[in-house]
């Protein structure tokens, strides 16, 4: 709830941004996905911590037992 | 309280409404066909080293020394057909090689001169290689703002095989400011059961390729659904809400991990054979001024083994010029630990489930580091197709005395 309600409020306050106004949003570092270089960081964090998921990676499959 | 479900229903309805589009007349226009071409090649390499003194293999004591070297290559190809649909193909293969001191202790710990220790050095998982290819295909109808795709993955290491399938659907709003994504994963895994030397049943194999005695293979299945809703909030801010429930069933216990009880007896770890995980997260990226990008992420996690975690991550990319940026980052995580964890000699013999795996214990962790990114318009070192280079280093500290370092290098050719 603590995440969904602020997200809903944010949606209701957003403005329509035209394609030609997306200079900042289209910057490679503004991507909402993980960086390629974060791939292995996510991998070891998945193994070393009891929590996982909701970061664009997998949260099941594979062993991770070492 | 009754208003909350109503609010959620109104919220979901408003999202769906925003994706609705008025039907248009059938478009019969012909688009210029584009043949299959290689769009992008990505290389990612990583080096990871950790050390600690709470190995689960030796019952919550002993070295956690581990080194992993990983490399991945990813090829992305595409073509456009006469209807204007874009077909995207992706192929990835990764190879990890790791050495793990704790896995070496599956056999008699500290008795390196014994025959068993010698078997282990060439056997189960003192040193191993994991190979993991994956394929995906998707088709994008830009006019309708729809992407539909599927993929398959495979992962193989000495005692573990994972086969995965996934399907995905993405719908973009007409103004391209909102996107809804659904991805469903299924992993069908098989785990070769290896027991510690002293707890191995009679006539049961070591798992070593030199040993002809039989070993069991047990399944572990995972189902995961990923829901994402991203939104452009302003010219400088975009956010995404991620919901990632996962259900696992089968062999979730690592049977070569020891547990020492308070009556000095010893058994292998025992955990439930199902687990439901519920993570939800929000990511927000903001372009501050002309040179700074703030990337933030917060996740709440809970599972039915009793682990609750909060994780927050903050990155600030500072553009020293349009093609070169420095990115310091910080991540903090805290978790309550599962119901079934206790340190060495902390478990009572009458407990149903028990583990001394500190990855599942109560702790907090910090991950701090810096990244650099180079993306000059004429290519890295003036190599035309070498689009970008990214190097990241991070130092990880866990309150259970585990320390790790990670270096990653990502190269993009376009």
HADDOCK unambig.tbl for C-alpha pairs under 7 A between the chains (distance, minus, plus):
assign (segid A and resid 3 and name CA) (segid B and resid 282 and name CA) 6.95 0.50 0.50
assign (segid A and resid 8 and name CA) (segid B and resid 11 and name CA) 6.82 0.50 0.50
assign (segid A and resid 11 and name CA) (segid B and resid 233 and name CA) 6.84 0.50 0.50
assign (segid A and resid 14 and name CA) (segid B and resid 233 and name CA) 4.26 0.50 0.50
assign (segid A and resid 14 and name CA) (segid B and resid 234 and name CA) 6.11 0.50 0.50
assign (segid A and resid 15 and name CA) (segid B and resid 233 and name CA) 6.04 0.50 0.50
assign (segid A and resid 15 and name CA) (segid B and resid 234 and name CA) 5.78 0.50 0.50
assign (segid A and resid 17 and name CA) (segid B and resid 177 and name CA) 6.94 0.50 0.50
assign (segid A and resid 17 and name CA) (segid B and resid 234 and name CA) 6.50 0.50 0.50
assign (segid A and resid 17 and name CA) (segid B and resid 235 and name CA) 6.19 0.50 0.50
assign (segid A and resid 21 and name CA) (segid B and resid 235 and name CA) 6.41 0.50 0.50
assign (segid A and resid 22 and name CA) (segid B and resid 235 and name CA) 6.04 0.50 0.50
assign (segid A and resid 24 and name CA) (segid B and resid 235 and name CA) 6.76 0.50 0.50
assign (segid A and resid 24 and name CA) (segid B and resid 236 and name CA) 5.89 0.50 0.50
assign (segid A and resid 24 and name CA) (segid B and resid 287 and name CA) 6.43 0.50 0.50
assign (segid A and resid 25 and name CA) (segid B and resid 235 and name CA) 6.61 0.50 0.50
assign (segid A and resid 25 and name CA) (segid B and resid 236 and name CA) 6.05 0.50 0.50
assign (segid A and resid 30 and name CA) (segid B and resid 285 and name CA) 6.03 0.50 0.50
assign (segid A and resid 32 and name CA) (segid B and resid 240 and name CA) 6.97 0.50 0.50
assign (segid A and resid 36 and name CA) (segid B and resid 410 and name CA) 6.25 0.50 0.50
assign (segid A and resid 37 and name CA) (segid B and resid 44 and name CA) 6.56 0.50 0.50
assign (segid A and resid 37 and name CA) (segid B and resid 390 and name CA) 6.57 0.50 0.50
assign (segid A and resid 37 and name CA) (segid B and resid 392 and name CA) 6.79 0.50 0.50
assign (segid A and resid 37 and name CA) (segid B and resid 408 and name CA) 5.68 0.50 0.50
assign (segid A and resid 37 and name CA) (segid B and resid 409 and name CA) 6.00 0.50 0.50
assign (segid A and resid 37 and name CA) (segid B and resid 410 and name CA) 5.12 0.50 0.50
assign (segid A and resid 40 and name CA) (segid B and resid 46 and name CA) 6.25 0.50 0.50
assign (segid A and resid 41 and name CA) (segid B and resid 406 and name CA) 6.94 0.50 0.50
assign (segid A and resid 48 and name CA) (segid B and resid 359 and name CA) 5.25 0.50 0.50
assign (segid A and resid 49 and name CA) (segid B and resid 359 and name CA) 5.09 0.50 0.50
assign (segid A and resid 49 and name CA) (segid B and resid 360 and name CA) 6.65 0.50 0.50
assign (segid A and resid 50 and name CA) (segid B and resid 359 and name CA) 5.81 0.50 0.50
assign (segid A and resid 50 and name CA) (segid B and resid 360 and name CA) 4.96 0.50 0.50
assign (segid A and resid 51 and name CA) (segid B and resid 301 and name CA) 6.22 0.50 0.50
assign (segid A and resid 51 and name CA) (segid B and resid 309 and name CA) 6.35 0.50 0.50
assign (segid A and resid 53 and name CA) (segid B and resid 244 and name CA) 5.92 0.50 0.50
assign (segid A and resid 53 and name CA) (segid B and resid 279 and name CA) 5.88 0.50 0.50
assign (segid A and resid 54 and name CA) (segid B and resid 242 and name CA) 5.36 0.50 0.50
assign (segid A and resid 54 and name CA) (segid B and resid 243 and name CA) 5.82 0.50 0.50
assign (segid A and resid 54 and name CA) (segid B and resid 244 and name CA) 5.12 0.50 0.50
assign (segid A and resid 54 and name CA) (segid B and resid 279 and name CA) 5.74 0.50 0.50
assign (segid A and resid 54 and name CA) (segid B and resid 280 and name CA) 5.76 0.50 0.50
assign (segid A and resid 54 and name CA) (segid B and resid 281 and name CA) 5.60 0.50 0.50
assign (segid A and resid 59 and name CA) (segid B and resid 246 and name CA) 6.89 0.50 0.50
assign (segid A and resid 60 and name CA) (segid B and resid 222 and name CA) 5.43 0.50 0.50
assign (segid A and resid 60 and name CA) (segid B and resid 224 and name CA) 6.90 0.50 0.50
assign (segid A and resid 60 and name CA) (segid B and resid 246 and name CA) 6.99 0.50 0.50
assign (segid A and resid 61 and name CA) (segid B and resid 162 and name CA) 6.30 0.50 0.50
assign (segid A and resid 61 and name CA) (segid B and resid 187 and name CA) 5.30 0.50 0.50
assign (segid A and resid 61 and name CA) (segid B and resid 189 and name CA) 6.71 0.50 0.50
assign (segid A and resid 61 and name CA) (segid B and resid 222 and name CA) 6.07 0.50 0.50
assign (segid A and resid 62 and name CA) (segid B and resid 162 and name CA) 5.78 0.50 0.50
assign (segid A and resid 63 and name CA) (segid B and resid 160 and name CA) 6.53 0.50 0.50
assign (segid A and resid 65 and name CA) (segid B and resid 254 and name CA) 6.99 0.50 0.50
assign (segid A and resid 66 and name CA) (segid B and resid 100 and name CA) 6.87 0.50 0.50
assign (segid A and resid 66 and name CA) (segid B and resid 103 and name CA) 6.78 0.50 0.50
